[in-house]
Amino acid sequence: MDEEFHGHGEHHDGSSDATPGGYEDSRRPGELAFAIFLLLASGYLLKEAYGISGFEALSGPGVVPMGTTAVMLITALIAVLTTWRRPLLTTETIAKDILPLRVIVFVVLIVSYGLLLKPVGFLPTSAIFLILAIKFLDPRSWLFATAVALFSLILVWFVFRIIFTVLMPAGIVPEAEMVQALRDLFGGAK
Amino acid sequence: MDAFLAFFTIFTQPELLLLVGVGTFAGVYIGAIPGLSVTMAVSILISFTFSWDVYPAISLMVGIYMGGVYGGSRTAILLNIPGAPSAIATALDGYPMALRGEAGQAIGVTTVMSFFGGFIGILVLALAAPFVSDFALSFQPRDYMLLAVLGILLVGSLSQGSLVKGIFAGALGIAIGAVGRDPLTFTERFTFDLPVMQGGISFIAVMIGMFGVSEALLQLHHVGLPAVRQKITRIVPSFGTVRKYLPLALQTSSIGVIIGALPGTGGDIAALMAYDHAKRVTKKPARPFGQGAMEGLVAPETANNAAVGGAFIPMMTLGIPGDAVTAIMIGALFIHGLNPGPMLMIDKPDMFWFIVGALVTANFFMLLFGLTGIRIFTKIVEMPRSVLIPLILLLSIVGAYAVNNSLTDVYWMLGFGVFGYFMRHYGYPLGPVILGVILSRLLDDNWRRAIISEREDLGRFFHGILTSPLSLVLFLTVLFIFFSQTPLWHKLKARLLRDRTAEEAEQ
C-alpha cells in the first residue's frame, strides 16, 4: 500500500464509492447474512411489485417495479452464491471490524435523537446529542464537550433557523418568541 | 442587435453585479452543505424576489445556480459527502485525494475546470441554442428511456467492485424511486398500506443518509487517527496542468452541454456520463480511477457546469426545463409576466441576452470565490473527528428535515444511513442507488409512454428502435456498455491484446 496514503483502505470499508469495501477472494464476517437478507427482501419486494398491477398491461404501473425487483432478486441470488463459496476471513470479527460498540452507541444516539426531536424540540435534543457524542469520542473534559457543542449548535441554529428560515420542531423551547426577540433587537422596537 | 446590448446590462449596473456576486457566493456555500440543495435555495428565493424587478431577481438566481452546481464539489472532496447530486462523481477521486492531503490541489483543479466547463456551456447557449434545442426536441420517449438505462448501466464505471452488486444497487435505487403513488394512474406502489409512504421517499433523504450518515459511521472506525493536514500551498493549478487536461475538458464539456440541454436531465447525469467517458478514453492515468485520478475530477466538474448553460437552452427556447432549478426559474419568469418558450426569443430577446450576461458574470465570480476561499474550507477536514462526526450527523439531520419540514425524511435518512454503512462494508456501491432513485421517474414514465404509443406491442417497440437512427445509436450504446462490463469482454480484450503483442513481437 502507498505509504503516503492516509486513507483506510486496509479496512476495506468503502472509503470511496469507487473503491467499495469487501474482499474479492474471501468474505467478511456477516457478509453472507447481509446477502441473504438482501435476497429475502428482494423476493418480498418482487411479490409486492406483482401485486401492484400484475401482468395486466405492459404499460401498467407495476411493470417497472416488477422488472427492477426481479433484477434485484437475480443479482442478490448471484451475490449469495458467490459470497457463500468464498472462505470466511479469519482475521476480522463482527465486534471489532464491522459493528464495534462505538458504532452501536452512535446508532442508538441518532435513533434517540430522531425520536426525541419532535416532543423535546430541536435545540435541547441537539445540545444533548452533541454534548454526549463529543464527550463519548473525545477524552477531554465535560466542559470542553459542552463548550464545543453549544458553540456549534448556536452557529448551526443561526444559519439554518435565522438565515435559511428552516423551521425545526420547537418542542419545549419557546423558539418563536426567541426569534421574534432577536428580530426586535436588530430591527428596533416599534 | 439592440437585444444583444442587454448582454452588457449586468456590467453597467453595479447593483446587478453585486447581486450576481452575492448569489454566486451564497450558491457555493449552499451547494457545499449536504441537504441544502440549490433547487431548495432558488425556490425559497422566488418568494423573496417576486416583488423585485425581473433583472435583479434573475441575477440573484443565476448566481446561486452557477455557484451551487460548483459548490457541491467542496464537501464531496473534503468529506466524501457530495453537497449536490451533480458532485457524486467528483467524490470518487476527489475524496481519495483529500485523504492524501491534496484537497487544495483537487479544489484548485475543479474550480478552474468548472469555470472552463461553465464557459463552454454559456458559449454554446449563446451561439447554438436553436440548433441544440431542435436536437433535444427530436427525442422520443423511448430515447429518454434508453438514456435512463444508459445512465444506470454506468454502475460498472462507478464502482471497481462487483458488477452484480453494482446492478443490484442501481435496481434498488429505481425501486426506491417508485415508492409512493404512481403519478399516471395514482396506484399505490410499495406503500405497504402506510399513509406515510404515499408521498414517496425524498431522494435528498436517501442521498444524505447514504453518503452523510454512513460516512460519519465509517469515520467512527478512525476516531483515534490524527486529522490529515491538507497541502494547500499551490491552489491555482499550473498552466501545464490545465493544458494537459484541456482536451479531456473540452470533450466532457460537450457531453455536459448536450446532456444539460436534454429536458429532465441535468448536471448529475452529465457528470456521471463524463466520468465514464474519462475512464474509457484515459489510457494511463497517473493514479487509478477511484484512487485520486485527476481525470476523474476534471471530467465531472467540467460537465456539470457546462450542463448549466445547456439546461437554459430548452428553458429559453422551448419553455421546457433542463433540470429542477430551471423548472423553478420558469416559474419565476412567469411570476414576472414573461412566457418562456419560443415566443420569448421573439418577443423578449433582450431577456435571453441578459441571462447569458448574468451567467458569464456568475462564472467569473465562481472562479474568484472558488480560488480564494479554499483555505477556510480545508480547515473543515482538519477539525478533530470527535467534533466533526457529531456535526456531520447534526447537519445531515437538519438538512434532511429542511427538505419538506418532515420528520419522516429524518427517519428515512437514518435508515438509509445504517443500511448504507453495511453496504459499504460489504462492497455494494452507493452511487448507483442514488443514480437509480434520480432516474427512476425518467425510466418509468418514458417506458410507459413509449409502449402506449406502440399500442402495447413489444414487436412494434423494438421495430421503432431499429428504424430510428437516434434510438438505434442509443440502443447499441446500451448494449455495448453492458457487454463491456462483463467478464467475457474482459477475456476477449485480454486475448486481443495478447495476440497484438505477439504479432508485434514477431515483427
Boltz contact constraints between the chains, C-beta under 6 A:
constraints:
  - contact:
      token1: [A, 5]
      token2: [B, 100]
      max_distance: 6.0
  - contact:
      token1: [A, 6]
      token2: [B, 99]
      max_distance: 6.0
  - contact:
      token1: [A, 6]
      token2: [B, 228]
      max_distance: 6.0
  - contact:
      token1: [A, 7]
      token2: [B, 99]
      max_distance: 6.0
  - contact:
      token1: [A, 8]
      token2: [B, 222]
      max_distance: 6.0
  - contact:
      token1: [A, 13]
      token2: [B, 218]
      max_distance: 6.0
  - contact:
      token1: [A, 13]
      token2: [B, 424]
      max_distance: 6.0
  - contact:
      token1: [A, 13]
      token2: [B, 425]
      max_distance: 6.0
  - contact:
      token1: [A, 14]
      token2: [B, 424]
      max_distance: 6.0
  - contact:
      token1: [A, 16]
      token2: [B, 92]
      max_distance: 6.0
  - contact:
      token1: [A, 16]
      token2: [B, 95]
      max_distance: 6.0
  - contact:
      token1: [A, 16]
      token2: [B, 96]
      max_distance: 6.0
  - contact:
      token1: [A, 17]
      token2: [B, 92]
      max_distance: 6.0
  - contact:
      token1: [A, 17]
      token2: [B, 429]
      max_distance: 6.0
  - contact:
      token1: [A, 17]
      token2: [B, 430]
      max_distance: 6.0
  - contact:
      token1: [A, 17]
      token2: [B, 431]
      max_distance: 6.0
  - contact:
      token1: [A, 18]
      token2: [B, 92]
      max_distance: 6.0
  - contact:
      token1: [A, 18]
      token2: [B, 160]
      max_distance: 6.0
  - contact:
      token1: [A, 18]
      token2: [B, 290]
      max_distance: 6.0
  - contact:
      token1: [A, 19]
      token2: [B, 160]
      max_distance: 6.0
  - contact:
      token1: [A, 19]
      token2: [B, 290]
      max_distance: 6.0
  - contact:
      token1: [A, 20]
      token2: [B, 159]
      max_distance: 6.0
  - contact:
      token1: [A, 20]
      token2: [B, 161]
      max_distance: 6.0
  - contact:
      token1: [A, 20]
      token2: [B, 427]
      max_distance: 6.0
  - contact:
      token1: [A, 20]
      token2: [B, 429]
      max_distance: 6.0
  - contact:
      token1: [A, 21]
      token2: [B, 424]
      max_distance: 6.0
  - contact:
      token1: [A, 21]
      token2: [B, 425]
      max_distance: 6.0
  - contact:
      token1: [A, 21]
      token2: [B, 427]
      max_distance: 6.0
  - contact:
      token1: [A, 22]
      token2: [B, 426]
      max_distance: 6.0
  - contact:
      token1: [A, 22]
      token2: [B, 427]
      max_distance: 6.0
  - contact:
      token1: [A, 31]
      token2: [B, 426]
      max_distance: 6.0
  - contact:
      token1: [A, 34]
      token2: [B, 422]
      max_distance: 6.0
  - contact:
      token1: [A, 34]
      token2: [B, 426]
      max_distance: 6.0
  - contact:
      token1: [A, 48]
      token2: [B, 190]
      max_distance: 6.0
  - contact:
      token1: [A, 52]
      token2: [B, 189]
      max_distance: 6.0
  - contact:
      token1: [A, 58]
      token2: [B, 451]
      max_distance: 6.0
  - contact:
      token1: [A, 58]
      token2: [B, 456]
      max_distance: 6.0
  - contact:
      token1: [A, 59]
      token2: [B, 448]
      max_distance: 6.0
  - contact:
      token1: [A, 59]
      token2: [B, 451]
      max_distance: 6.0
  - contact:
      token1: [A, 59]
      token2: [B, 452]
      max_distance: 6.0
  - contact:
      token1: [A, 61]
      token2: [B, 182]
      max_distance: 6.0
  - contact:
      token1: [A, 61]
      token2: [B, 185]
      max_distance: 6.0
  - contact:
      token1: [A, 61]
      token2: [B, 187]
      max_distance: 6.0
  - contact:
      token1: [A, 64]
      token2: [B, 444]
      max_distance: 6.0
  - contact:
      token1: [A, 65]
      token2: [B, 178]
      max_distance: 6.0
  - contact:
      token1: [A, 65]
      token2: [B, 189]
      max_distance: 6.0
  - contact:
      token1: [A, 68]
      token2: [B, 171]
      max_distance: 6.0
  - contact:
      token1: [A, 68]
      token2: [B, 174]
      max_distance: 6.0
  - contact:
      token1: [A, 68]
      token2: [B, 175]
      max_distance: 6.0
  - contact:
      token1: [A, 69]
      token2: [B, 175]
      max_distance: 6.0
  - contact:
      token1: [A, 71]
      token2: [B, 171]
      max_distance: 6.0
  - contact:
      token1: [A, 72]
      token2: [B, 168]
      max_distance: 6.0
  - contact:
      token1: [A, 72]
      token2: [B, 171]
      max_distance: 6.0
  - contact:
      token1: [A, 72]
      token2: [B, 172]
      max_distance: 6.0
  - contact:
      token1: [A, 75]
      token2: [B, 164]
      max_distance: 6.0
  - contact:
      token1: [A, 75]
      token2: [B, 167]
      max_distance: 6.0
  - contact:
      token1: [A, 75]
      token2: [B, 168]
      max_distance: 6.0
  - contact:
      token1: [A, 76]
      token2: [B, 168]
      max_distance: 6.0
  - contact:
      token1: [A, 78]
      token2: [B, 164]
      max_distance: 6.0
  - contact:
      token1: [A, 79]
      token2: [B, 164]
      max_distance: 6.0
  - contact:
      token1: [A, 98]
      token2: [B, 425]
      max_distance: 6.0
  - contact:
      token1: [A, 102]
      token2: [B, 220]
      max_distance: 6.0
  - contact:
      token1: [A, 103]
      token2: [B, 217]
      max_distance: 6.0
  - contact:
      token1: [A, 103]
      token2: [B, 220]
      max_distance: 6.0
  - contact:
      token1: [A, 107]
      token2: [B, 418]
      max_distance: 6.0
  - contact:
      token1: [A, 110]
      token2: [B, 393]
      max_distance: 6.0
  - contact:
      token1: [A, 110]
      token2: [B, 414]
      max_distance: 6.0
  - contact:
      token1: [A, 114]
      token2: [B, 410]
      max_distance: 6.0
  - contact:
      token1: [A, 114]
      token2: [B, 411]
      max_distance: 6.0
  - contact:
      token1: [A, 114]
      token2: [B, 414]
      max_distance: 6.0
  - contact:
      token1: [A, 118]
      token2: [B, 407]
      max_distance: 6.0
  - contact:
      token1: [A, 126]
      token2: [B, 394]
      max_distance: 6.0
  - contact:
      token1: [A, 130]
      token2: [B, 390]
      max_distance: 6.0
  - contact:
      token1: [A, 133]
      token2: [B, 390]
      max_distance: 6.0
  - contact:
      token1: [A, 134]
      token2: [B, 386]
      max_distance: 6.0
  - contact:
      token1: [A, 134]
      token2: [B, 387]
      max_distance: 6.0
  - contact:
      token1: [A, 134]
      token2: [B, 390]
      max_distance: 6.0
  - contact:
      token1: [A, 137]
      token2: [B, 223]
      max_distance: 6.0
  - contact:
      token1: [A, 137]
      token2: [B, 386]
      max_distance: 6.0
  - contact:
      token1: [A, 138]
      token2: [B, 386]
      max_distance: 6.0
  - contact:
      token1: [A, 148]
      token2: [B, 387]
      max_distance: 6.0
  - contact:
      token1: [A, 152]
      token2: [B, 391]
      max_distance: 6.0
  - contact:
      token1: [A, 160]
      token2: [B, 398]
      max_distance: 6.0
  - contact:
      token1: [A, 166]
      token2: [B, 402]
      max_distance: 6.0
  - contact:
      token1: [A, 167]
      token2: [B, 405]
      max_distance: 6.0
